[in-house]
């Protein structure tokens, strides 16, 4: 397996509130771990929320007794929810903060994904790109109810409003997905700073180019900035079968 994580402040924002984390080593009951978190709220709140999400997921994994990656990821995100909410209630500077989380782990040709918010996980190959996660956003709900087209959603003034976030309410539903992987598949975790700047087909093109995972991750970030870089950008490119191919 090969993977590379990168975040970039973009061209318009004063702070980077996105956080990208990866481990190719075992963490608790997981073989490896990939997380993108996009924080929001307050002057310092957003950056605090995304960092705290990753840190509390990691500390929960270290003590988790569950087996099964779906349950482990879901419990860890729920634990992050409690930690962030507690911090925001204790300290006025962080009131109302929250974060998206998309987290994934890979084992035995199976990718397990958990998400809250509108950060996404895609799987792409030479033939196409699939968004595995479902956005918890106002425009996604409007598209699903039929009151908005995909195209209108892309340019909608309220496309940044999310309907679910980590750290905002006591109860939290975490969505889980399981995807069987095949040789040649490329996995992308990213924040909306990438997906608001690039069409899916443009993402697929870069993701499946020749070159290392680092080169392709950097090119995705560079392209988002060339298109305006209106928001922070977080990208993780992961290639599950790369070792086998290189042998
Ligand atoms: Ca964002």
Boltz pocket constraint, residues with backbone or C-beta under 6 A from the ligand:
constraints:
  - pocket:
      binder: B
      contacts: [[A, 38], [A, 39], [A, 191], [A, 192], [A, 193], [A, 231], [A, 232]]
      max_distance: 6.0
